[in-house]
Amino acid sequence: MSKTSISDAIKTKMEAIDGINNVFDYVFWTDDYQVIYNYLSANGRIDSWHIGQGATTTTIDSGMKIRNYLWNIFGIYSIKTSDESSKAFELLIEKILDDFSISFSFLAQTNHTPPNLVILENGVYSNTPVHRCQIQLPVTERTAQNLQNPQGGDCGG
């Protein structure tokens, strides 16, 4: 199990959501308009989703290593008044929240709690007005831990 496996699983789930385009398993920002046009756009608009690791904590409990990840899903979507882009973007966010609220395991040793929308705002991305969001997805990974005496000696008296 690895951080990469989890981000790949999140990316795969995101790509399966109808209306989601250009999903990256890392946070990809650029100021190069040609890169934006080639990699971040779909259907004549900036439309991309980026998955990045937020925070991670690790604990050991009863021989299990428990790693709690907080994944961030960032979305950017061009503002177009003519096609009510605000409604379309909010609908995409709802689809993500709904799809990730259904309990499932990404991989054999993981589970997650429902995601949270923490930021929904308008801004500018490379001189283009955009809607932006940040969704946080908590994922827990449990793996057996080989516990050895950290002092290197035996534990006897």
C-alpha positions as CSV (number, residue, x, y, z in Angstrom):
1,M,0.0,0.0,0.0
2,S,1.3,3.4,-0.7
3,K,0.2,7.0,-0.9
4,T,0.5,6.7,-4.7
5,S,-1.9,3.8,-4.8
6,I,-4.5,5.8,-2.8
7,S,-4.2,8.9,-5.0
8,D,-4.5,6.7,-8.1
9,A,-7.7,5.1,-6.7
10,I,-9.1,8.6,-6.0
11,K,-8.2,9.7,-9.5
12,T,-9.9,6.6,-11.0
13,K,-13.1,7.2,-9.0
14,M,-13.1,10.9,-10.1
15,E,-12.7,10.0,-13.7
16,A,-15.8,7.8,-13.5
17,I,-18.0,10.7,-12.5
18,D,-20.1,12.0,-15.4
19,G,-19.0,15.5,-16.4
20,I,-15.6,15.4,-14.7
21,N,-12.7,16.2,-17.1
22,N,-8.9,16.4,-16.8
23,V,-8.2,14.7,-13.5
24,F,-4.6,14.8,-12.2
25,D,-3.3,12.8,-9.3
26,Y,-1.1,15.7,-8.2
27,V,-1.6,19.4,-7.9
28,F,-0.8,20.9,-11.3
29,W,-0.7,24.7,-11.5
30,T,0.8,26.7,-14.3
31,D,0.8,30.2,-15.7
32,D,1.5,29.0,-19.3
33,Y,-1.6,29.5,-21.3
34,Q,-0.6,26.9,-23.9
35,V,-0.3,24.3,-21.1
36,I,-3.7,25.3,-19.8
37,Y,-5.2,25.0,-23.3
38,N,-3.6,21.6,-23.9
39,Y,-4.0,19.9,-20.5
40,L,-6.5,21.7,-18.3
41,S,-9.2,22.6,-20.8
42,A,-12.2,20.7,-22.1
43,N,-15.2,21.8,-24.2
44,G,-13.7,25.4,-24.6
45,R,-13.2,26.1,-20.9
46,I,-10.7,25.5,-18.1
47,D,-12.1,22.4,-16.4
48,S,-9.7,20.4,-14.3
49,W,-9.4,18.6,-11.0
50,H,-6.3,18.0,-9.0
51,I,-5.7,15.6,-6.1
52,G,-3.1,16.5,-3.5
53,Q,-2.1,15.1,-0.1
54,G,-3.0,17.5,2.7
55,A,-2.1,16.2,6.2
56,T,-1.0,12.8,7.4
57,T,-0.9,11.4,10.9
58,T,0.3,8.0,11.9
59,T,-0.4,6.0,15.1
60,I,0.4,2.5,16.2
61,D,-2.4,0.6,18.0
62,S,-2.5,-3.2,18.9
63,G,0.2,-4.0,16.3
64,M,-1.5,-2.0,13.5
65,K,-0.1,1.1,11.9
66,I,-3.0,3.5,11.3
67,R,-2.2,6.3,8.8
68,N,-4.8,9.0,8.5
69,Y,-4.6,11.0,5.3
70,L,-6.4,14.2,4.5
71,W,-6.6,14.4,0.7
72,N,-7.5,17.7,-1.1
73,I,-9.4,17.7,-4.3
74,F,-9.1,21.0,-6.1
75,G,-11.4,22.0,-8.9
76,I,-11.2,24.9,-11.4
77,Y,-13.9,25.7,-13.9
78,S,-14.2,28.7,-16.2
79,I,-16.9,31.2,-15.4
80,K,-19.3,31.6,-18.4
81,T,-22.4,33.6,-17.6
82,S,-24.1,32.4,-20.8
83,D,-24.2,28.8,-19.7
84,E,-24.8,29.3,-16.0
85,S,-21.4,27.9,-15.1
86,S,-22.0,28.4,-11.4
87,K,-24.8,25.9,-11.4
88,A,-22.8,23.5,-13.5
89,F,-19.8,23.7,-11.2
90,E,-21.9,23.2,-8.1
91,L,-23.6,20.2,-9.7
92,L,-20.2,18.6,-10.3
93,I,-19.2,19.3,-6.7
94,E,-22.4,17.6,-5.5
95,K,-21.7,14.6,-7.7
96,I,-18.2,14.3,-6.2
97,L,-19.6,14.6,-2.6
98,D,-22.3,12.1,-3.3
99,D,-20.0,9.5,-5.0
100,F,-17.4,9.7,-2.3
101,S,-20.0,9.6,0.5
102,I,-20.9,6.1,-0.5
103,S,-18.9,3.8,1.8
104,F,-16.3,1.8,-0.1
105,S,-12.6,0.8,0.2
106,F,-10.1,2.3,-2.2
107,L,-7.9,-0.7,-1.6
108,A,-8.0,-3.7,0.7
109,Q,-6.6,-1.8,3.8
110,T,-8.3,1.6,3.4
111,N,-11.6,3.2,4.2
112,H,-12.8,6.8,4.3
113,T,-15.3,9.1,5.8
114,P,-17.5,11.4,3.7
115,P,-15.8,14.3,2.1
116,N,-16.2,18.0,3.0
117,L,-16.4,21.0,0.8
118,V,-14.2,23.6,2.5
119,I,-13.8,26.2,-0.2
120,L,-16.1,27.4,-3.0
121,E,-15.2,30.7,-4.5
122,N,-14.6,32.7,-7.7
123,G,-11.2,33.9,-8.7
124,V,-8.8,34.3,-11.6
125,Y,-6.6,31.6,-13.1
126,S,-4.1,32.7,-15.8
127,N,-6.2,35.8,-16.6
128,T,-9.4,33.7,-16.9
129,P,-12.3,34.1,-14.4
130,V,-12.9,30.7,-12.7
131,H,-14.9,29.0,-10.1
132,R,-12.6,27.2,-7.6
133,C,-13.3,24.6,-4.9
134,Q,-11.4,22.5,-2.4
135,I,-12.9,19.2,-1.2
136,Q,-11.2,17.4,1.6
137,L,-11.4,13.6,1.7
138,P,-10.2,11.8,4.9
139,V,-8.8,8.3,4.2
140,T,-7.6,5.8,6.8
141,E,-5.1,3.1,6.0
142,R,-4.5,0.2,8.4
143,T,-1.5,-2.2,8.0
144,A,0.1,-4.8,10.2
145,Q,3.1,-3.3,11.9
146,N,6.2,-5.3,12.7
147,L,6.8,-4.1,16.3
148,Q,10.3,-4.5,17.5
149,N,11.8,-3.2,20.7
150,P,13.1,0.3,19.7
151,Q,16.0,0.0,22.2
152,G,17.3,-3.1,20.4
153,G,17.3,-5.2,23.6
154,D,14.9,-7.7,25.1
155,C,11.9,-6.6,27.1
156,G,12.5,-8.9,30.0
157,G,13.6,-7.9,33.5
